[in-house]
Amino acid sequence: MFDQFQIVTDPVGDSVAVSALFAVLPLLTLFVLLGVLRMRAWLAGVISLAVALVVAVAVYAMPAGQALLSATEGAAFGFFPILWIVINAIWVYNLTVVSGHFDVLRRSMERVSPDMRVQAVIVAFCFGALLEALAGFGTPVAVTVVMLMALGFRPIKAAAVALIANTAPVAFGALATPITTLGTVTAGAADDPRLNTDTLGAMVGRQTPVLAVVVPLVLVAVIDGKRGVRQTWPVALVAGVVFAGAQFAASNYISVPLTDIIAALLAAAAVMLLLRGWRPVETPDLSARADTGSSPGRADSSPGRAGNEPGRADNEPGRADNEPGRADGELPKPSGVAVEARRDTAAEVLRAYAPYLVIIVIFSIVNLGPVKAALAEEPWTVAFGWPGLDVLGANGKPLASTTFTLGWLPAAGTLMILAGILTAVVLRVAPGRAVRAYGRTYVELRHAIVTVMAVLALAYVLNQSGQTNTLGEFLAQAGGFFVFLASILGWIGVAVTGSDTSANALFGALQVQTAAKAGLDPLLLAAANSSGGVLGKMISPQNLAIAASAVGMAGKEGDIFRRVVGWSVVLLLVMCVLVALQGTPVLDWMVPTTP
């Protein structure tokens, strides 16, 4: 039996500020190794985990046995449910490749619009938001990034687009699981009847729509710079405005859990309607094989970057040649200006879309109230205390995170396996080929598996040793200025854990308690934790590893990180300013006053 441990947030000289200097070391190590030294993500994750363990034991006096057990629980959570979703989602994609139907899907999308900028808005933003609504936990990135690759996007650009697109829908992802969690952890943290799922969802629905308007414009800027914005702003604006309006309306007046489903479907429908009467004035060839040099207005752009990076043309590691599933399937040809002459039958097109229709149907059925409630009970879902792990919070109560929930049947990854089996049947993939494709998926994702497990182990050690709490309390000392910093705290939480749900569980109560002490609105700060957190999703090592492995760039996560970190910071500042204004008479009318 290992010694019990209780979290202390000021272990160094009884000072939160001094303790925060040590608490931030693991995070600084991770981001420096990734963004500055360009180290492989799996190795950066392992080294940062080692730093976190040393700080936990040497500075926070956490027993070594408890620290190691905390890391093992985090690693287990990294595999299940996180990697369990990603591995099986990419397997479904690999089945479409080996059957040749991904080429059919690509040609179908080209006929909707041969313009890759428009395709990105449809696939990464609209369809990605639908996947986020139904599954979350990395599924949208895993699926949309390979779809973009098949459409001809360069690997690093496909990864950047998929990661940036996976922002605005995140707070309402997996049927609003982050909001539900936020409502649970904040309900007793302050005497405010507005701290419930519905009102918190309404408040978040008055913040994240601002991101929804901007994100599609950012996507076309990343793909094609100023020219992309100038030529395709109508489709980007329509997608963003319709999604934003629907997200606000659904979260405030219809249903918080159904918010992203409604918003994604309406945005996609609006784009399709627009394309019936509008086309960009030019459809440049921006495909991987054509993108061998710089062209005016095109950008591998992010704030603070200009032009194309040296050595990023034909010799880029992990370009389409390394695409998962390539052994049995023809390499998807890049999108060009003209649509290929080959015409697919309606049956073949329907079969190509079938895997995604199957995914939507399965997740929709499982998330129906009675079905979801039944699957949340034993024997389908089992919850147990992590063996030997005994950690108390600063309040003396056992940490909820020491209980591990194994929802083996309702887990999104298990549902993806079912979708994969049905996909193999529909696409007529022989059982042997399907099994071989599944084995190859594990091999292709081996580096991502280590990365995600190491990063989640790091997150658990930070949380259960008290390092994360120290950082939260340090930021909370800002008093009234904390209304500006609240979104940053959520951003840090998601950047570390890769999950808005986890960040809300981690910092939601702290936000509310800090608001009460500083005379701020607890509803506003709790919502800001979730809304700011969504912008940490694109720089989370977990999601970077998912995107890099999916496009065959394992080990190049640092390159992707540098492509998206600028946008993450810029959009975060926008959210910080919005929340700060909502805390003043300028925009306080946006904050609900009644539950």
N, C-alpha and C positions, 0 to 999 in steps of 0.2 A: 504494500500500500504506500503510495507516494504522499508526501506531506501536503496538507491543504494550503491553498494560497489565496490571499485576499488582495485585491487591487488597491494600490496607493498611487495617487496621481502626482504627488510631489516628493519623490524619494530622494532627491538631491538637495540637501540643505533646506528641506521643507519649502522649496521654491518651485512653483509651476514653471516659471520662465526658464530657470536653469535646467530643470528636468526636461523641458521641451527641446533643448539643444541636443540632448542625447536621444530623445524619442524620434527626432526627425532624421537621425543618421541612416536608418535602413532605407527610408524613402529617398533620401538624397543619393545614397549608394546606387539604388535601382535606376533612378533617372539619369544619373551621370554615366553609369555603365552603358545604358541603352542609347541615350541621346548624344553623349559627347565622345565616349570611347568606342561606340558602335559595336559593343560586345554582343555575342549571340544571346538571345533572350533567355534561353534555358540556363546558361551559365550565369548571366546577370541575376536571374531569379534565385539560383542556388546560393550565390555569394551574398545577396541581400538577406536571404533567409538566415544565413550564418551570422551576419551582423545583428539581425533582430534577436536571435537566440542569445548572443553575447550580451547585448544590452538588457534583455529580459532577466538574465541570471545575475550579471555583475552589477547592474544599476538598479533594477527593480526588485532584486532579491527573490525572484521567482525560482522555486526549486527546479533544478535541471530536469528532473523526471517530469514535472508538470509542463515545463516548456516544450520538451520533446513530444509529450502526448498531445499538447495543443497543436504542434506542427503536424503530427500524424492525422489528427482530425481534419485539419485544413486541407491536407493533401487528399484525404479520402473524399471530402466535399468537392475538391477540384475535379476529381474523376467522376463522381456521382453526386449531383446530376449534371455538372457543367460539361465535362468532356463526353459524357454519355450522349448528350444531345448533339454535340458537334460531330463526333465520329459517325454517328448514324445518319445525320443530315448529309454529310459529304458522301456517305455510301449511297444514299438515294441518288445523288447527282451522278456518281460514278456509274450507276446502273443505266442512267439515260445516255451516258457517253458510250458505254460498251455496246448498247443497242443501236446507236446511231441517231437516236431521237433528239439529242440536244441540237444537232444541226437543223433538224426540222423546226424546233422551237426558235432557233436563231433566225431562220428564214421567215418564220411567221412574224416575229417581232420587227424584222426589217420591213415587212410589208405594211405594218402599222405606221412605221416611220423608219427610213433608212438612216436617219440622222442619229449618230451615237450619243449626242447630247440629250436628245429627246428620250432615247432608249434608257439612259441613265436615270432620268426623272421617273420614268415608268417603273423600271426594275428596282433600282436602289431605294427610291423614296416611297413610291406608292405600294409596290409589292412587298418591299422590306418592312414597311409599317404594318402591313397586314400580318406578316410572319411574327413581328414583334408583339402584336396584339394577341396572337394565338399561342405563341410559345415563349418568346423572349430568350434570355440566358444564352446569347451568342448565336442562336439559330438564324436570325436575319443576315448577319455578316457571313456566316458559313455558306448559306445558300446563294445570296445575291452576288457575292464576290465571284463565284465560279460561273454564274450566269453572265456577268459582265465580261469575264474572260472569254467565254464562248462567243460573245458578240464582237470580239476583236480588241478589247481594251488591253493595253499594256498591263502586266501584272501589278506593278507598283501603283499605277493609276486606278486600277480596279479596286485594289485594297483601300486606297485613300477615299475613293468615292463611297464604297460600302460602309466604311467606318464613320465618315461624316454624315451620311444619310441616316445612320442609326443613332439619332439624337432626339429630335422632337417627339417621337412616339414612345420613348423609353419609360417615362414616368407612368404611363398607362399600359405598359407591356404585360403580357401574360394575364390578360383580363384584370388589369389594374392591381396586380399583386403588390407593387411598391406602395401604392396609396393605401391599400388595406393594411399592410404592415405598419405604415406610418400612423394610421388611425389607432392601431392596437397599442403601439408603444407610447403614444402621446396622451392617450385617454385619461390616465391618472396622473400625468405629470404637472397639470395645472388645472385650476378650477375655471374651466372655460368650456361651456357646452358645445362650442363650435368644433372642438377637437374630435371629430368623428370622420369616418371614411367619406361620407357624402360631401361635407363642407370642405374638407381638405382637398378632395378631388375637384370641387368647384374652384377653389383658390388656385390650385396648380393649373387648372384650365383657363386661368386668367393670366398665366405667365408663359407657359410653353408655346402657346400659339404664336407668340412673337418669333420664336425660333423657327416655327414651321413656315412662316412667310419667307424667312431669309435663307433657310437651308437649300432649297432647290436652286436659288440663284448662286449660292456658293458652289454647288455641284457643277453647274455649267461653267463657272469661272475656273474651277480646278481642271476641268477637262479641256477647255479651249480659251481660257483667259478672257480678255476684254471682248474679243470677237464673239466668243460664246455667249456672253451676257447680252451683247448688242443684238445678236441674231436670234436668240432663243428665249429672251426674257418673257414673251407672252406665255409660253407653255410653263416656264418655271414659276411665273407669278400666279397663273391660274391654279397650278398644283398646290402651291404654298398657301394661297389665300383660301381656297376651298377647304383644304385640310385644316387650316387654322380656325376657320369659321365653324366647321363641323366639330372640331375638338372642343371648342368653347361651348357650343350649344349642347353637345352630348354630355359633357362633364357637368354642366350646370342644370340642364333641364330634362335629360333623358335617362342616361345610365352611365355611371362612372366605369364599371367593368367593360361596357361595350364601346367606350369612347373611341379607341383607336380603330376598331373594326369599322365603325360608321365613317370615321374620317378617311380611312384608307380607301374604302370602296367609293365614296363620293369623289375623292380627289382623282382616282383612276378614271371614273366615269366622266368627270369634267375634262380631263386631258384627252380622252378618246373623242369626246364631242368636239373639242376645239380642233383636233387634227382632221376632222372631216371637212373643214373649210379653211384651214391655215397650214402653211408649211414654211420652214425657214427659207430665207432668200438664197441660201447656199447650204449645201451639204458636203462639207469637207471630209476627206478621208483621214480619219484620226486613228486608224487601226494600228495594231502593234507592229505590223510589217511595213506600214507606210510611214510610221512615226520615227524616222531615222535621222531627223535633223530638226532644226528650229524653223518655225514659220511665224510670220507676224501674227501677233495676237494670241497664239497658242501658248498655253502655260501648263507646266507642271507646277502650278502656282499655289502658293500659300503665303500668308502675310510675311513679308520680309524676304521673299525669294523672288528671283527674276529669272526668266528663261529656263532652259533645260540644263540639268546637271550633266557634267562631263561623263562620258562613258555610259550613258543610259539608253543607247540606241539598240543596235542589233545584238550586243553582247551582254544584255542585262540578265543577271542570274534569275532563273525561275520564270522566264517568259513562257509563252504558250506551249513550247516544246515540252515543258516539264509539268504539264497540267495533269492533275490526278485522273486516273482512269485511262490514260492514253494508250496503255498496252493493248487493249482490245478494241479501241475505238479510233476512228479517224480524227486527226487533229482538226478542231473546228477552224474553218477559214475566217480570217478577220472580216469585219464589216467593211464594205466599200461604199462608193457613191451610188452605185447601181445595185438593184436587187438581182440576185442570181436568177438565171433563166429557169432553173428547175422549179416545177410546180408540184407541191405536195398535195396529196388527196386530203379531203376534209377529215377522213378517218385517221390518217397519219398525224395531222395537226392536233386532233383531239387526243390522240394517244400521247403525243409529246407533252401536252399540258396536263395529262392525267396525274402524274406524280404530285403536282402541286395542288390539284383539285382534291386528290386523296388526302393530302396533309391537312388541308383546310377542313374537309368533312370530318376527319378523325378528331382533330382538336376541338372542333365545334361541338361534336357529340359529347366528348369527354368533359367539356367545360359546362355542359348543361347542369343546372342546379342539383337535381336528384342524383345524376350520375357522378358528378364531382364529389358530392357528400358521401356517397357510398364508397367510392374509391379512396377516400381519405381515412377510412376505417380499416382496422385489421381484418383480414390478413394482407390486404393490398398495400397498406401503408403501416410501417412499424417505426415507432420512436423509442429510442433508448439512450441512456446516459453513456457518454464515451467512456469505456472502461479505464478506471484509474484516474480520470481527470476530475479534479475537485477544486474549482475556482469560484471564489465569491467576488461579487462586485464591490465597489466602494461603499455601497449601502449595506453590505453584509449579507445580501441575498445571493443564492446561486445564480450564475450566469445562464441565461437561456441557451446560449450558443454551445454549451457543453452537452446539450441533448442533440443527438444526431437523428434526423428523420429520413428513413429509407422508404420512399414511395416507389417501390420497384415496378409496379404496374402502371400507375398514372403518370410516372415520370415522362417528360417530353421525349427523352431518348428512347424509352421503350415504345412509345407511340410511333416514333420515327422508324423503328425496326418493323413494326406492323405495316407502316406506310411503304417501307422498302420491299417487304414480301409481296404486298399487293402490286407495287410498281413492277417487280420482276414478272409477275403473272401478266399484267396488262401489256408490258413491253416485250413479252415473250423471251425473256432472258432465262436460259437454262439454269437449273439449280447449281450446277458446278461452276458456271461463270459467275453467278451471283456470289457464291461463297468465296471464290478467288478474289473478286472485287472487294469483298469485305475485308479479307486478309490484307490486301494491298493498302486499304485505307488506313489500317493501323500502322503499317510500315511508313507510309507517307506522313503521318501525323506524329511520329515518334518524338520529334523535338518539341512539338506543341504540347504533347502530353506531359513531358517533364516540366516545361515552362509553366503551364497552368497549375499543375500540382504544387510546384515550388512557390508560385505567387500566392495561391490560396493558403498554403502553409504559413507564408510570411504574414498574410492578413490576419490569420487566427492568432499567431504569436503576438502581433502588435495589439490586437484587441484584448486578448485574454491576459496579457501581462500588464496592461494599463497604459501602454505607450500612446495608443490612439486617444484615450481619454485625456491624457496630458495635453496633447495637441489641441483637442477641442476646448479644454478649459483655458488654455493659453489664449486662444483666439477670442474666447468669450470675455476676457478681461478688457476688451476694447470698449465695453459699455455701449453707449448709443451708436457708435460707429459699427457695432456688430451687425446692424441691419444690412450694411454693405458686405460684410464678411460672411454672412450666413450661407450664401450660395457657394462660396469658396470651400467651406467646410464640407458641404455635400459633394462638391467636386473632388476633394481629396479622398473622401470615403469611397466613391465609385472608382476613382483612379487606382486605388489600392485593391479593392475587392472585385471590381469588374461588374458590380451589381448595384442598381439603384435600390433594390429591396434591402440588401445588406447595409448600404449606407444609411438608409432610413432607420433600420433597426439599431444601428450603431449610434447615430447622432440625433435621431428625432427627439427623444426625451431631453437631451442636453440643450437642443435649440429652444425648446419650450421653457425649460427651467431658466436658461439665460435670459430669455425675453422677459420673464416675470421679474427677475432681479434688476434688469436694466430699464424697465418701464416700456418695453416694446410690445408689439402685437404678437402673441404666441402663434396664432394661426398663420400669419405672414411668414414668420421665420421657419416654422415647420414645413410649410409648402416650399419655401426657398431651398431647403435642404434637398428636396426631391428634384426641383426644377434646375438648380445649379448642378446637381449630381449627374444629370443626363449628359452634360458636356464633358465629364470625365470618362465617359464610356469609350470614346475614340482613342484615348491614350492609355487605357488600361492594358498592362502587359498581357493579361488573359486574352483580350480581344485582338491585340496586335499579333499574338501567336496564332490565333485562329485564322486571321486574315492572311498572314504570311504563309502558313502551311497550306491553306487552300489554293494559293496561287503559285506554289512551288518556290517560295522565297524563305523557307525556314532558315533562320540564322541571320536574316536581313531585317529583323523587326526594327532595329534602330533607324534604318532608312525610311521605313514607313512612319515611324514615330515623328521624325523630323518633318515629314510631309503634312502631318495633321495637327501637331502640337500648336502651331501658330493659330489655326482656326479655332482650336479648343479654347485657347486663352482669350482670343478676341470675342468669341461668342459668350464666354463666361463673363467678361467685363460688361457686355450688353445686358446680361441677366442681372448682374450686381447692380447696375444703374437702375434698371427697371424696378427691382425689389426695393432699393433705397428710395426711389420716388414714390412707390406704393406705401412707404412708411411715412410720407409727408402729405400735407394737404394738397399737393399737386395731383397725386393719383390715389389717395387713400379711399376714394369712392369705389375703387376696384376691389376692395377687401370686403367680403361678406360680413355683415354685422349681426346676423342671426343664423342659427343652425338650420 
